[in-house]
Amino acid sequence: MAPPALTKRALPPDPPDVGNRVSKSTSTLNRSNSIAISIAHSTLHTKAALQKSSILEKKLGVVQFSIDEQDEQDDEDLEMDAVTGKPSTNTINTDPLEDFPPLTGVSELNAVKITQNEDNVNETKKKKNATSLMDAIKSLLDLTNPFLKKLEEDHPRVGADFLALLADGASRAMRGATPPHGQSKEDRRVIIRLSPDHETRKISSFELRQKIQLLIPNKTLIADVWTVPSGVAILAPTPAKAAALLQFKEVIENRFGDACVERQETWTTFVVGPIPKKIRSLDGVHDPLDGLLHEELASIRDVVPIRHVSWTRRSLNDEPLGNIRICVPEINANKFPSRLRLTVEFKLMMDRVQELRSA
């Protein structure tokens, strides 16, 4: 028998599509293109994410900053403070209680206590000031009382006007009130009232000033002199010096002749009436203005100085009744009584009866 034929090991068969396959070499260019494409895709996603995050930050008002940049800024601030010697503006509040507001009730109670204490201190100061003012006025009156009596004897009504001015100023000072607008402290004029055809009206203001200064020893009492429709006005530097000018009232009146020197002031007129124009008594018919009415007004003169009393223009007729006008300084007008009852006729009859009984 013939030995079995030996078979050679054959290669594995090729796949069926071996003829259609084309082998392509992988190059670095293709790899770089794929990497660039992937990077481009990732960059677009990153930009979109950053835009979304920035929009959210703007909406929420959140400001992001780097811790490293903040540390560098703090170091720069410290270096600037060391050079300039000025405190840093970027200070950090380390007080934990400063961030919390105080309790409302406690702060209100403290404010009320502080206000009450201030009011008590102010009232105490006012009382002390009033007491010291009264003591000073009393001391002044004790010193000037003899001089005022002599002044009243030599120049009637001047001393009373000075006392009224002093009392009014003291009361305003204690009340803390301001001077009235009418007859105020700033009215420093003294008027020389002249007749319309007086020769002095033809003299210039400069000559009048020289003439009046010769009559008054103290030339500092006169600040200016000028002519006015009613006569001549003398301006004093202060209200006190204007009152001092009235001491030379008789000297000025005698020098000018047919003149009346008085303090310039604003009057308030009160109309009282109707009252009888003629009063019959056992001695005959009397006019109330011939002293009887002034006696009735004596009680008011102690409070309000009366400047003028006369019949009104409408009362200058043949009617049996009429009204009188009483002029008082405007600063004392509030002290004039709201009701005034005159009993001139009854008082006249009682005085006459007492005289007959005593006789």
Order of alpha helices (4+ residues) and beta strands (2+ residues): alpha-alpha-alpha-alpha-beta-alpha-beta-beta-alpha-alpha-beta-beta-beta-beta-alpha-alpha-beta-beta-alpha
